[in-house]
């Protein structure tokens, strides 16, 4: 069925080709006569320079209501005409984002030639939509001290968490994940004109190609109450592009900062805690020009923008390792005279062509070409391969993307004053990978001789388990990826006065080819806490691995109905989602360094997943006072989890997804008795049984051709209602307290369902032995002295891991509850103010499942099968004001957010004194709980981050040219809050690895002409 629906939808796209004004606002209202009676048949015209067609019109219905949908952001004049009545003209109506702006009119009997002009404040309360949305208009983006990327803009909003906090653009155009109100990172969507520009990697929530701020007329950020047009319920960031116009105009933005413009916030306390050097900028600049205008007046326009963005950074505590390329010396000796740094460069060029084919048909096309090199990768989220205090330069990667190409096609047509048809599509390709350092890209940290050592395979990657430090090569492996995907959408809107129905579809399809490779097929675990001096562990990998996955479709078909009756507006939506992924027939190379005698493994075409879901969207708004100034908003929405083909292969070849390549045993560990201490394994690593200095591998299936080691239950991966989902409730009141000033208070709740769990069928729940770990006493460890329960299997087996529905074993829950109080102000005097307070707590409980599947706990002890966080509160406030007499702008952003979740990873080797573990040589036990990942939570948190950023700018005018010269001071009070800590217990527990960059000054200028 889904196949025929998709064919029909693509055929529809062939007729309507592809959309323009997707994320646009709505003008709506009621027209009455002097007695208060409604007036049907009134012609309502909205005119604005923002409209290429100049004017859009409609007619009021029998209830006197009208609605003009999908209007671009700008300032409008709304005119009401009816024979026998004086014309009413409402000027200065501001429209931004997807807001529904109510403009009512009272008409009196009079001559048609008579015009009554009303200049009044535009309403600030949306009394018809339940979507919570913050609109970053061009003037807001230009005036605030931020990094201008979607991460910087998103983290200004109360309640928003980010995977990579950015200060003043020091991190460049990072691929951050934003979450809010307990949402998951995979549910984020970053769009351009309503088209998802992210890749098929991970869960479709991020991509290496990032939006160019120079091409945006405004940016909308939706945080709650999304309509049926969206499948996921996470944050949605939508960039609305500039189209050029009938007048040639342009701009040029440039900013610069370097280490000479930065102070120092490294204190004796931080040094005592183990941080030898602070996180700092090295060089950062952003050059972003744009220019556009008419090719043919009133018919064809163009807009061009380019960008070069550099962001070189010093991660805290990162130095060159003097022994990094010495295959015979595995100690780390830091050269404190040579700080290691990340070199990052992004380039982007975009060309947009827009044409008004006819009065009712507009077509646009955009070509976007980007490149990126973070060479070395970092700092970002602390992890293997990312340069940091615990990843030395030779263990980091070059995160490179030489090709990012996006081709957009858009079309829209107001067929008449009741029907609007839109469609859009994007085709994108990308080449990217976590690649080895080389002389061409990282000459500061590798020489030709060192590169030869690395590529020879003589350099063995090392993980020091006593402090969590990675050195001597990349521990997780390099990868090279090619992704090709397309996204199409089409909608039809029918508008009749107070009633609007919108229906449409979207689809995303393409493929991913991924190769994972290593120069050394094995790595070492050394300095194992509690182990004898010469007991080490070898981690073996099958490499190289290649996998291809096809995303057949990610189809969504929806209908959204909005009906206004008196003071109430009902929003009813229904969405059908169908996702299908397939692994085409392919062959796994048999001969690899650790499987030299294995035959090639042919894999047939394999269905990976095929889900069908129907989700409702319900909303109600009510104009409490009847004056358009107080709105009650309630919504109840169900969303499906974000999904893309990347996670089906396990992100990269050999991961933990359902792809058949991943179902092979591609990695294992084994104990190594290096009794002579020469760091050379005197054993045959291709032999999985005990031999020489090496004991048998932990997983006897390593390197076999058996594809049953990792299986996925068909009941979890196929059918109706099997996809992960979440419900969201939002309830609040928004009130206009002054002209152009509104305050909103809201309660939000989110809960998840359709959890999945991995069960090793080769072991029953009774084949695990519970053992006790007593948390040692340590400062900052709230579990000090507590006895925690972990599990170890009683025998080593060839794993038969089955991923299935958690409900098979018992109940599981994850929920978030919280509240926001926010303010938005755009006063006539030029004051811009937005922000507020957000607080909430998360609870997870998997105790029922853990009782039957002990291995599902991962690193968490049994006592942490239920975790409840405290209420975590954020305070964020952003404002700007231009002193009109001096043309001086003062703006600031303030953030106060919780510190990082505290983790404590304790490595154990024994169940009890003299009783070694059976299941693996080592096990990691989390002495402090965390769910891990972005937005992960526990019960203990580090110190709060309080940061104030300030801008002072001077506006210079010469004719039609406007130049703003700005001085930004980031981290004005030079705070040094720790943003990342080492979890390795006890040697490096809570050792800072990243702090807020010290106060620095950035000089910027923007010329508009």
HELIX and SHEET records of a PDB file:
HELIX    1   1 UNK A    2  UNK A   16  1                                  15    
HELIX    2   2 UNK A  138  UNK A  143  1                                   6    
HELIX    3   3 UNK A  150  UNK A  154  1                                   5    
HELIX    4   4 UNK A  185  UNK A  187  5                                   3    
HELIX    5   5 UNK A  213  UNK A  215  5                                   3    
HELIX    6   6 UNK A  259  UNK A  261  5                                   3    
HELIX    7   7 UNK A  268  UNK A  272  1                                   5    
HELIX    8   8 UNK A  393  UNK A  395  5                                   3    
HELIX    9   9 UNK A  448  UNK A  456  1                                   9    
HELIX   10  10 UNK A  645  UNK A  648  1                                   4    
HELIX   11  11 UNK A  714  UNK A  717  1                                   4    
HELIX   12  12 UNK A  765  UNK A  767  5                                   3    
HELIX   13  13 UNK A  806  UNK A  808  5                                   3    
HELIX   14  14 UNK A  847  UNK A  852  1                                   6    
HELIX   15  15 UNK A  854  UNK A  857  5                                   4    
HELIX   16  16 UNK A  862  UNK A  864  5                                   3    
SHEET    1   A 3 UNK A  65  UNK A  71  0                                        
SHEET    2   A 3 UNK A  25  UNK A  33 -1                                        
SHEET    3   A 3 UNK A 100  UNK A 102  1                                        
SHEET    1   B 3 UNK A  65  UNK A  71  0                                        
SHEET    2   B 3 UNK A  25  UNK A  33 -1                                        
SHEET    3   B 3 UNK A 105  UNK A 107  1                                        
SHEET    1   C 5 UNK A  55  UNK A  59  0                                        
SHEET    2   C 5 UNK A  43  UNK A  47 -1                                        
SHEET    3   C 5 UNK A  74  UNK A  81 -1                                        
SHEET    4   C 5 UNK A  87  UNK A  95 -1                                        
SHEET    5   C 5 UNK A 115  UNK A 119  1                                        
SHEET    1   D 5 UNK A 132  UNK A 137  0                                        
SHEET    2   D 5 UNK A 216  UNK A 224 -1                                        
SHEET    3   D 5 UNK A 236  UNK A 241 -1                                        
SHEET    4   D 5 UNK A 189  UNK A 192  1                                        
SHEET    5   D 5 UNK A 195  UNK A 196 -1                                        
SHEET    1   E 2 UNK A 160  UNK A 162  0                                        
SHEET    2   E 2 UNK A 178  UNK A 180 -1                                        
SHEET    1   F23 UNK A 718  UNK A 720  0                                        
SHEET    2   F23 UNK A 606  UNK A 623  1                                        
SHEET    3   F23 UNK A 568  UNK A 583 -1                                        
SHEET    4   F23 UNK A 545  UNK A 565 -1                                        
SHEET    5   F23 UNK A 499  UNK A 517 -1                                        
SHEET    6   F23 UNK A 478  UNK A 496 -1                                        
SHEET    7   F23 UNK A 419  UNK A 435 -1                                        
SHEET    8   F23 UNK A 398  UNK A 414 -1                                        
SHEET    9   F23 UNK A 361  UNK A 375 -1                                        
SHEET   10   F23 UNK A 344  UNK A 358 -1                                        
SHEET   11   F23 UNK A 300  UNK A 314 -1                                        
SHEET   12   F23 UNK A 280  UNK A 296 -1                                        
SHEET   13   F23 UNK A 249  UNK A 258 -1                                        
SHEET   14   F23 UNK A1000  UNK A1008 -1                                        
SHEET   15   F23 UNK A 961  UNK A 970 -1                                        
SHEET   16   F23 UNK A 945  UNK A 958 -1                                        
SHEET   17   F23 UNK A 888  UNK A 897 -1                                        
SHEET   18   F23 UNK A 872  UNK A 883 -1                                        
SHEET   19   F23 UNK A 832  UNK A 845 -1                                        
SHEET   20   F23 UNK A 813  UNK A 826 -1                                        
SHEET   21   F23 UNK A 741  UNK A 753 -1                                        
SHEET   22   F23 UNK A 725  UNK A 738 -1                                        
SHEET   23   F23 UNK A 630  UNK A 640 -1                                        
SHEET    1   G20 UNK A 718  UNK A 720  0                                        
SHEET    2   G20 UNK A 606  UNK A 623  1                                        
SHEET    3   G20 UNK A 568  UNK A 583 -1                                        
SHEET    4   G20 UNK A 545  UNK A 565 -1                                        
SHEET    5   G20 UNK A 499  UNK A 517 -1                                        
SHEET    6   G20 UNK A 478  UNK A 496 -1                                        
SHEET    7   G20 UNK A 419  UNK A 435 -1                                        
SHEET    8   G20 UNK A 398  UNK A 414 -1                                        
SHEET    9   G20 UNK A 361  UNK A 375 -1                                        
SHEET   10   G20 UNK A 344  UNK A 358 -1                                        
SHEET   11   G20 UNK A 300  UNK A 314 -1                                        
SHEET   12   G20 UNK A 280  UNK A 296 -1                                        
SHEET   13   G20 UNK A 249  UNK A 258 -1                                        
SHEET   14   G20 UNK A1000  UNK A1008 -1                                        
SHEET   15   G20 UNK A 961  UNK A 970 -1                                        
SHEET   16   G20 UNK A 945  UNK A 958 -1                                        
SHEET   17   G20 UNK A 888  UNK A 897 -1                                        
SHEET   18   G20 UNK A 872  UNK A 883 -1                                        
SHEET   19   G20 UNK A 832  UNK A 845 -1                                        
SHEET   20   G20 UNK A 866  UNK A 868 -1                                        
SHEET    1   H 2 UNK A 319  UNK A 321  0                                        
SHEET    2   H 2 UNK A 334  UNK A 339 -1                                        
SHEET    1   I 6 UNK A 469  UNK A 471  0                                        
SHEET    2   I 6 UNK A 461  UNK A 464 -1                                        
SHEET    3   I 6 UNK A 522  UNK A 526  1                                        
SHEET    4   I 6 UNK A 535  UNK A 541 -1                                        
SHEET    5   I 6 UNK A 667  UNK A 673 -1                                        
SHEET    6   I 6 UNK A 694  UNK A 697 -1                                        
SHEET    1   J 2 UNK A 586  UNK A 588  0                                        
SHEET    2   J 2 UNK A 601  UNK A 603 -1                                        
SHEET    1   K 3 UNK A 710  UNK A 712  0                                        
SHEET    2   K 3 UNK A 801  UNK A 805  1                                        
SHEET    3   K 3 UNK A 756  UNK A 760 -1                                        
SHEET    1   L 2 UNK A 768  UNK A 774  0                                        
SHEET    2   L 2 UNK A 787  UNK A 793 -1                                        
SHEET    1   M 3 UNK A 923  UNK A 928  0                                        
SHEET    2   M 3 UNK A 904  UNK A 908 -1                                        
SHEET    3   M 3 UNK A 984  UNK A 985  1                                        
SHEET    1   N 2 UNK A 910  UNK A 912  0                                        
SHEET    2   N 2 UNK A 915  UNK A 916 -1                                        
SHEET    1   O 2 UNK A 978  UNK A 982  0                                        
SHEET    2   O 2 UNK A 991  UNK A 995 -1                                        
END                                                                             
